[in-house]
């Protein structure tokens, strides 16, 4: 009989005892066999003895219940499959996990994205059969298994197949709608532990896939799983831990981007972007921007021509494009647009501005603001602005000027200017032109310092011949610069040899030089005062206690009024001594201005209303000292005037369709020689104001 020795199934002492017993049995067996050989034990007796021994312990009848488990040890071969699964799962045993055996999916304290779909695990070129089989199709894509709950509603951005699986990843059902579906809500059946999705690449290609719990689409975010910061020990961060340049302006709360989203320092030279596919194509004639961040559905507008553009999503996938955009054309960012590339003529990067909105404003370099101070990639004074309206006017045979000091908000001696255009001459202190032919062209005027463009604007120069027929009239409403009569007299003088007959309207002045000028008056005073400083306000209707143009016209017998021009702003802003103060005043002034214009258009919507851009002050502080003592300084009022001009240009520009026009007087007056005191022109100054008015009026004749 064979002897069975015991191994590590039981502990050592008990094992040794059993082995010793086995040896004893073996010894006795040999002794019994010797007895049979010597004839002392018959064969029958030997067989009977073996039967008795085998009956005591039969093979296969020893179980764990026959063993004292407190003295025994068991390896995994003696455990049931169920117990082994429990140990592999949630059994509370004290074991050391194998290296790399625990993943983030097995951690209970993770922070997860609302989007349950992980694009990194998708299977390209396959779709799901209703039995869960993957079927090859290069136009389709399938997700991996996505953990889910049973009887739970989910929103999916796009899907053609939705399958449900139990905890063993066995298919238990599928959504009955096997067609393409978008922004779809479904509910998982009972016992669902996983979901899988299939859809086509052509299904909403510009929209990333999203699956989130609930019945509404949550804001998109890419899939992630992170360890919640509550479970991570906080570590002190010092300046040494942050590399130089690691924090960009987007990560700060105190820096705000300027309006120009194009950065001329980040361009791809010698390439243009193909507007049909977003690829870069080599061409020495063009340069292209790096990615410009945009917001989907928002409007953007360029100040100069764009050759081509293309939009991309957050993964830099091409969405759509366009070509041949003119200055002022609207660029609308499509759904899911995150980045924009624009291509332009090489060299135009020095003047290109792309800003949010639908109208072009004065050029501003790319940069960020800190407490209203613009920080950009250029050196020098970065608060410079060029203050001109979108359109300026001229007449053949008459001198027209743009004095550089008048159109910036700092001293022109701090800057170098550049004028690009086919018309006129660039002189040391001004651009000047006495055109011989009518024209319609653009001027690009930039302010520079240390060979860097600090500010730039593009204006449309419209030059007309003094043509036309018939007659027209004009009512000028204003302050002391109108009351002096020099401005309106110059208008009459210019029309003396003009084929169009001009009649000035008004209750003040001496016919034919009539007007409605009043010294010290403001926009708001024309609304609120029936009389000021002994001078009656003929526009004030006591029954409504406000400006009423119909009331005025009726009293004066004016059945037809062709043109009205306001010349105001000096008294409105003169006595302000901080930017905040003047800005606050301007808010109210513009509200009143709108009311005055609306009252005129209530009388007749066809009346052309001109809002003159207020002339700047004398360039000399001595003139201010002689006129006002210590009550106001030239630099402070110049600042007020610049803020005012910027605001009225922004408020009234591009409203010609409403018969509202900006009359650009500010650029065409010599503030060094033609201002008599601080703010009032001399005869030559009034002549320049009158010429600017004449240029505007003649722009309507052909």
Helices and strands as residue ranges (DSSP letters): H 12-37, H 43-56, G 64-66, G 76-78, H 81-88, G 104-106, E 110-112, G 119-121, E 123-128, E 134-142, E 146-147, E 153-159, E 161-165, E 171-174, E 181-187, E 194-200, E 211-213, E 225-227, G 229-231, G 239-241, G 249-251, E 256-257, E 267-273, E 280-289, E 292-293, E 299-302, E 306-312, E 318-325, E 330-332, E 339-345, G 348-350, E 354-356, E 367-370, E 373-376, E 391-395, E 399-403, G 404-407, G 412-414, E 416-420, E 425-426, E 430-434, E 439-449, E 452-464, E 471-478, H 480-483, H 486-496, E 501-505, E 508-510, E 513-517, H 525-528, E 531-532, E 535-536, E 540-541, E 546-547, H 549-556, E 563-567, H 570-573, H 579-603, E 608-612, H 621-628, H 634-652, G 656-658, E 660-663, G 666-668, H 683-698
